[in-house]
C-alpha cells in the first residue's frame, strides 16, 4: 500500500500584506487544491512572528507534484502567489508514517 504524502510549505508574507488580505487571496488556492487529483486535506496556519505553514495531504507524491506544477495557472491565484515572500519559501514532501484523527 502506498503511503500518503504530506507537502509542507514554510513561508513569510511580503511586507505590507495583512493576514486578512492574505486569507482573502488564499480562497482561490483552496478551490484549486480541492479540485486536484489525490487531494486529501489542507491546513494553513500563521503565527505572530510572521511565519506561515501550509500542509497538504496528498494520496501520492505524483499528485502533489502535479498540483504544484499547475498552481501558477490556476484561476484567480495571482494575489495569493504575489503575497508570499519567495526568499522565505521552503517546501518539502514526506510520507505519512502515523496518522491520528
C-alpha positions in Angstrom: 0.0 0.0 0.0 1.3 3.4 -1.0 1.6 5.9 1.9 0.1 9.3 1.6 2.4 12.3 1.3 2.5 15.5 3.3 3.5 18.6 1.5 4.9 21.2 3.9 5.5 24.8 2.8 7.1 27.3 5.1 7.0 31.0 4.2 6.5 34.6 5.2 4.3 37.3 3.7 5.8 40.2 1.8 6.0 43.5 3.8 2.6 45.3 4.0 0.4 42.2 3.4 -2.1 41.8 6.2 -3.3 38.5 7.5 -6.9 39.4 6.4 -5.8 40.3 2.9 -3.7 37.2 2.6 -6.5 34.9 3.7 -8.9 36.5 1.2 -6.2 36.0 -1.5 -5.9 32.3 -0.4 -9.5 31.5 -1.3 -8.8 30.6 -4.9 -5.9 28.4 -3.8 -8.4 26.4 -1.7 -10.7 25.9 -4.6 -7.7 24.8 -6.7 -6.3 22.2 -4.3 -9.7 20.8 -3.5 -10.2 20.0 -7.2 -6.8 18.4 -7.7 -6.4 14.6 -8.1 -5.3 13.0 -4.9 -6.2 15.8 -2.6 -6.9 14.7 1.0 -6.7 17.6 3.4 -5.1 21.1 3.8 -4.2 23.3 6.7 -2.8 26.9 6.5 -1.6 28.4 9.7 0.2 31.6 10.7 1.9 32.9 13.8 2.6 36.2 15.4 6.2 36.1 14.3 5.1 36.2 10.6 5.9 32.5 9.9 3.2 30.6 7.9 2.9 26.9 7.4 0.8 25.2 4.8 0.4 21.4 5.0 -1.5 19.5 2.3 -2.0 15.8 2.4 -2.0 14.0 -1.0 -2.6 10.4 -2.0 0.8 10.3 -3.7 4.0 12.3 -4.4 3.0 12.4 -8.1 -0.4 14.1 -7.2 1.5 16.7 -5.0 3.9 17.5 -7.8 1.2 17.7 -10.4 -0.8 20.1 -8.2 2.3 22.3 -7.6 3.1 22.4 -11.3 -0.5 23.6 -12.1 -0.8 26.1 -9.4 0.6 29.1 -11.2 -2.0 28.7 -14.0 -4.9 28.3 -11.5 -7.8 30.9 -11.9 -7.5 33.8 -9.5 -4.3 32.6 -7.9 -2.2 35.7 -8.7 -2.8 37.7 -5.5 -2.1 34.6 -3.4 1.3 33.9 -5.0 2.2 37.6 -5.1 1.7 37.9 -1.3 4.3 35.3 -0.5 7.9 36.4 0.1 9.7 34.0 -2.3 13.0 34.4 -0.5 11.4 32.8 2.6 9.8 29.9 0.8 10.8 26.3 1.7 8.8 23.2 0.6 9.3 19.6 1.2 7.4 16.3 0.9 7.3 13.5 3.5 5.5 10.1 3.7 2.9 9.7 6.4 4.1 7.2 9.0 1.5 7.7 11.7 -1.9 9.4 11.4 -4.3 10.1 14.2 -7.6 11.9 14.0 
